[in-house]
């Protein structure tokens, strides 16, 4: 599960925001892989739901759902 991060009152820098986003995305992928390896369908669904939420909030960025689909296809082959 992604961790909470304290953000200064004057707002985070672009670099801090990029690092926070990368950490959250990596956490979702890690959670998905852990759930996949354990056969935990609920955990997979949770990671997929979080990925969809992230994709909706960043429509111009890379789609995390596509990353999870690629992982699923590569591990199923």
C-alpha positions in Angstrom: 0.0 0.0 0.0 1.4 3.4 -0.8 2.6 5.4 2.2 1.6 8.9 3.2 4.0 11.7 2.6 4.1 15.1 4.4 4.1 18.0 2.0 5.4 21.4 3.1 2.9 24.2 3.5 4.5 26.2 0.7 3.9 23.2 -1.6 6.1 20.5 -3.0 8.6 21.2 -5.8 8.2 19.6 -9.2 11.0 17.1 -8.3 9.2 16.2 -5.1 5.9 15.6 -6.9 7.6 13.5 -9.5 9.3 11.4 -6.8 6.0 11.0 -4.9 4.2 9.9 -8.0 6.9 7.4 -9.0 6.8 6.0 -5.4 3.0 5.5 -5.5 3.1 4.0 -9.0 5.9 1.6 -7.9 3.9 0.7 -4.8 0.9 -0.2 -6.8 3.0 -2.4 -9.2 4.6 -4.1 -6.2 1.2 -4.8 -4.6 -0.1 -6.2 -7.8 2.9 -8.5 -8.3 2.7 -9.7 -4.6 -1.0 -10.4 -5.0 -0.4 -12.2 -8.3 2.3 -14.4 -6.9 0.1 -15.4 -4.0 -3.0 -16.0 -6.0 -4.7 -13.2 -4.1 -7.5 -12.1 -6.5 -8.8 -9.4 -4.1 -5.3 -7.9 -3.9 -5.0 -7.9 -7.7 -8.4 -6.1 -7.9 -7.3 -3.6 -5.3 -4.1 -2.7 -7.3 -6.1 -2.5 -10.5 -8.6 -0.2 -8.9 -5.9 2.1 -7.6 -4.2 2.0 -11.1 -7.5 3.1 -12.7 -7.9 5.9 -10.1 -4.3 7.1 -10.9 -5.0 6.9 -14.6 -8.1 9.1 -14.2 -6.3 11.7 -12.2 -3.4 11.9 -14.7 -5.0 11.5 -18.2 -1.9 12.9 -20.0 0.6 10.6 -18.3 1.5 7.0 -18.9 -1.3 4.6 -18.0 -0.6 2.4 -15.0 -3.4 0.1 -16.0 -1.5 -0.7 -19.2 1.6 -1.5 -17.2 -0.4 -4.0 -15.1 -1.9 -5.5 -18.2 1.6 -6.0 -19.7 2.8 -7.6 -16.4 -0.2 -9.9 -16.5 0.4 -10.9 -20.1 4.1 -11.5 -19.6 3.7 -13.6 -16.5 0.8 -15.6 -18.1 3.0 -16.5 -21.2 
